[in-house]
Amino acid sequence: MNQTVRLGELSASQGRPAIEIRNLVKRYGEFAAVDDVSLSVDPGVFVTLLGPSGCGKSTLLRSIAGFAKPNSGSIIVDGRDITHELSYRRPVSMVFQDYALFPHMTVRQNIAFGCEMQGQSKAAIAERCEQMLALIHLPEVGDRYPAQLSGGQQQRIALARALAPDPVSLLLDEPLGALDLKLRRQMQQELKHIQRQTGKTFLFVTHDQEEAMSMSDRIAVMRDGRIQQLGSPEDVYRNPATAFVAGFIGDANMIPARVVGQDGKAIVLEVEVAGQTWRVPASRVTAAAMPGIGDPVMLVVRPEDMRVVSGGDADALVMPARLVDRTFLGGRVRLELCANDGTKLTAEARRQDFDHLGDVVDLYCRPSDIAIVPRAPDGAP
């Protein structure tokens, strides 16, 4: 059983957030890269900022690190307001996509750099360097230079250098983006393992949904400088707050509908693609506010919850669709379909020989597998 590696005395105190962002705004001219963002991160949690390019996630991270000066708002780390502190005085460390190792320094010298800036003794620094090399499983490379290391090794050294000064939180700005797919997946597992060992708070930036889902304790989905939703990977996936979140996190069937009534604990919906009326539990409204009569909504159904064979559920909803294409994916088959009104749908099956392209099939889904989110009047997310 692995023991937690405590690196020093700077760990976030119990009972208060490791990082707290309050109404942070960062503008470049008239453009708000970060627009009134508030976020609280508990100690020892792996939080991912996820979103498309330009959504503000890296700017938010750089603001915490001190590399971007916010226009307003505050940044508090372990109870200390660091909004206007110089970057090197902040109790956080940052890991970059390009590693940013000093090429003229050995691995040990790179790892020691932050500790030297803190004025630690030579004996303490030497001990910390060996501890970091053991943590990243590279005790034999201490005397090498960065150019003598592979990409994966350089990334581990960058991680060790960031952890050596014992920051309250580690900020990681797409640190795996330069790695090939196989090495990237290995490093995903390694990063999560190190985070658990050290007990540090990790704030990680990526635009890769699968990466965020596999590594995070919590995910903050960003769009246009704001956080659209914050929650566990499962909650964000199963209970998206908006159509944007539903479409950005994994694959989703987005079925337009309109609320026509409420009956007990169910919402009655006119489903345009099927020309049918569906009843969905009111608990499946995942937005902040319950829609009213006449409101346009989107019904979110994940492909794995859309089946072409009835699962034996008496209350399953059924919709006809034409089979357009199918892709064999090993243990499952991905089906591309088209509803009566032309809406494209995706389903998954466990076999591939039951229908021919062009055939009309019945799609089944359980009401409890449907999430109801708001729909903009023009149909945009």
N, C-alpha and C positions, 0 to 999 in steps of 0.2 A: 504493500500500500504506500503511495507517495505521500510524503510529508510536505506541508506547506512551507515554502522558503520565505521567511520574513527578512527583508533586506535592511531594515533599520527602524528608525523611530519616526519617520515622516508619514507613515500610513494615516489615512483619514481617520479622524476620531469617531468613535461610536456615537450614533444618535444624530449626526448631521451629514448632509450630502458631501461627497467627495468634490463634486463640481456643481455649481448652481449658476445658471444663466438667467438674468432677469431683464426682460424687455430689450434685448440687444438689437441695435440697428447699425448696419454698416453700409454706407452709400459710396458709390463711385459716380460723382456727378449727380444726375437725377435718378440713376439706377440703384435700387435697393437690393444689394446682394444678400443681405440678411435683414429681414423685415419684422422687427418686434418679436424676436424669438425668446421664449422662456423654456428652460429645461433643467431638470434636477436629476443628477446621477448619483446613485447610492454607492458607498464604498464597496470595492471588490466585484463590481459588475462589469460585464463586457457589453458595451453599448455601441451599436453601429448607426452612423448617419448614412442613410441610403437615399439615392435619388439620381435623376438624370444629370448630365453635364449642365453646369450653369445654375443649379438649384440653390447654391449657397452653402453646401456642406463643407467644402474645403475652406471657404472664407470664414465660416464659423469656427472651424478648428484652428485656423491661423490667428483668429482673434483671441482665442483662449491661450495660444502659445505666445502671443505678444508680437507677432509678425504683421498683424493688421490692426490698426487703431480704430475702434468703434466710434460712431458718431454719438451714440447715446446708449444707455443701459449699463449693466454691471456684470462683472465676472467674479465669482467668489469660489475659491478653492480651499477646502477644509476650513471653512469659516473665515477666511482671510480675503478681503477685497483686493484683487490684483489687477483691476481694470486698467490702471495707469502705471503699473510697474514695468520696468524694463524686462525684456524676454528672459535674460539670463538669471534674473532674480526670482523668477516664478517657480513654484514647486511642481512643475510639469516638465516632461521631456517629449520630444517629437521624433518620429521615425518617418523618413521620406521615401517616396517611390524609387528615387535614384540612389538611395543608400547614404550619399553625402559623407562617405568615409574620407579621412585625410590620407591621400595617397603616399605622402612622404613619411607617414608614421606606421609602425608595426601594429599588429592587432592589439597587443597589450597597451601600447601607447594611445591608440584610439579609445579603448575602453576606459583608460585612466583619465582621459581628458576632463570629463565633467567633475570627477572627484578632485582633481587638481585645482579646478576653478573654485571649488568649495573650500580649499585650503586644508584638505585632509592630510594626515601624516603619510610618509612613504610606506610604512608598514601596513597601515590600514588600506591604502590604495592597492598594494600588492596582493593583500588578502582578498579584496573585493574583485580584482581582476581574475584571480583563480576561481573564485566562486561563480563569476559570470561565465567563464569558459566552461566550467562544469555544467552550469545550468543549460547552456545551449549545445552541450555534447560535442564541444570542439576544443578539448584541452591541449591538443597537439599543435595548434596553429598560432599560438601566441606570438611567436617570433617572425611570422610571415608578414608580408605586406599585402594590402588589398588586391593588387594586381595579380597576386599568386593564388587567389581564391576563386571558387566558382560563384555564380550569382546567388545561389542558395546560401552558401557560406557567408558571403558579404552581407546578405540580409540578416542572418543570425548575429553577425558582429554588430551591425547597426542597432539591432534590438538590445544586445548586451550593453552597448555603449549608452543607450538611452536609459536602461534600468540601473546602471551602476551608481549614479548619484542618488538613488532611492527617491524618485519623485512620488508625489501623491497619486498622480495619474500619468498614464502613457497615452500620447496622442499619435495616431497612426494614419497618415494620409495616403491611402491607396498603396500600401507598402509592397503588395504582391503583384502589382500591375506589370512589372517588367519580367516576370518569370513565365516559363512555359507551363502548359496546363498541368502536367503531371507534378512538376515541382511546386506549382502553386497550391495544389491540393495537399501535398505533404506539409507545406508551410502553414496552411490553414489549421491543420491538426496540431502542428508544433506551437503555433501562436496561442491557441486555446489551452493547450497543455501548460505552457509557461504562465499564462494568466492565472490558471487555477493554482499552480505551484506557488507563485509569488503572492497571490491574493491582491494584486494591484487592480486598480480601476483602469480599464482600457476604453478609450473613445476612438473608434475605428471608422474611417471613411471609405466607402466603396460605391460603385454604381452597379455591382454584380449582385443580383438578387439571390442567387444560389449561395454565394459566399456569405452574404449577410444571414441567410436562414440557417446555415450550417454552423456558424460560429457564435452567434449573438445570444445573450440573455435577453436583451431588449433591442428593438429596432425603432429608430425615429425616421419616418419616411418624409423627405423634404420635397417641396415644389415651390418655385418662384420665391425663394428666400424664407419660406415659412415651413413649420412642421405640420404636416397633414395628419399624422397619427403616430403615437408612441405606444408600444406594447410588446409583448412577447412575440417571437416569430410565429407561433401557432395562432395567436390571437389576431395579429395583423393579417395573416393569410386567410383564416376562417371568418373573421369578423371585420372586414375592411370598413373604414369610416366613410370613404368616398369612392367614386367610380375610378378616380385616378389611382388610388392605392390598390384597388382590386386589379386594375389592368397592369400596374407596374410590378406587383409582387406575384410572380408566377404567371401561369396562363389562366384565363378566365373567359367563360361565355358571358357576354353582356347582353341581356335580353330586355328590350324596352317594354315598359308596362305603365299602367295608370291606375291609381287607387280609386276604386269605385264604392268602397264601403268597408265597414268593420263589423265583424260578427263574433261577439264574445272575445276570445283571445286570438282571433285570426284576422288578418287583413285580406280583403277581397280585392283581387287585381284583374284588370282586363289586360291580357297578354297579347300584344299586337302580332307577334310573329306566328302565334299558334291560332289566333282567332278564338281564344278560349278565355274562360274565367277561372283563375286559380285562387286557392286559399292557402296563405302562408302564415305560419305562427307570427304573431306580433313581436315575439322575442327575437326574430331574425332581422328586425330593423337595427342595423349596426351604426347608423348615424346618430348624432347627438339629439336630434329632434324627430319626433314621430311625424310622418307625412300626413297631410290632410286629404279629404275627399277631393278628387280631381287632380292631385299632384302627380307629375310625371316622375317615375323612378326607374332605376335599373335593377334587374334581378341578376345577381352574380352567381354563377354555377361553375364550379371547377370541373375540368374535363374528366377527372377520375370519379366525379359524382354524377356524370351524365353517362347513362348506360344504354346499350342497344338490346339488352336482355333484361327482362323484369327480374328484380331481386326478390320477388314474392311479397313486396310491400303493398298492402291493400290500399294505402293512401297515396301511392306513387302517382306523380303527374306524368302525363303521356303527351308527346308532341311528335307529329310526323315530320320527317326530313329526308332529303335525297342524299345518298352516299356519293361524294364527289371524289375522294381520294383516301388512301390509307397508307400508313408507313409502318413497317415492321421494326420494332424496337427491342427485340429479344423476348423478354417475358411479357410484353404487352404490345398492342397494336394501337396506333393513333389514327383515329378516323376524322376526316374532314367532311362536314355535311352542310347542307343548305336547306334552311327552313322555307316554308311556302312563300314568304314575302321576300326571299333573297338573303336574309340574315345568315351569315356564316357561323357555324357552330363546330365545336370540337368535342369528341368523346374518346374514351379509352375502352379497349376490350382485351380479353386474354387470348383470343384466337383470331385468325385472319381469313378463314375460308367459309364464313357463313353467308356472305352477301357479295353481289357483283356491283361494280361501279355503275351508278345510275339507278340502282334500286331504291325504292322508298322504304324506309325502316321506321320503327317507333323508337323514340328516345324516352327514357324513363329517368326521373329524378325525384328524390324525396323532398317534400316541403321543408324539412328541417335542414337540408343541405343548401338552401337558397338564402343568400344574404340580400337584403333590400337596402339600396343606397340612393341618395338623391340623384336626379338627372337634370342637367341644365336644360333650359327651354329649347336650345338649338340642338340638343342631343350630345353636346360635347361633354367630356368627363368633368 
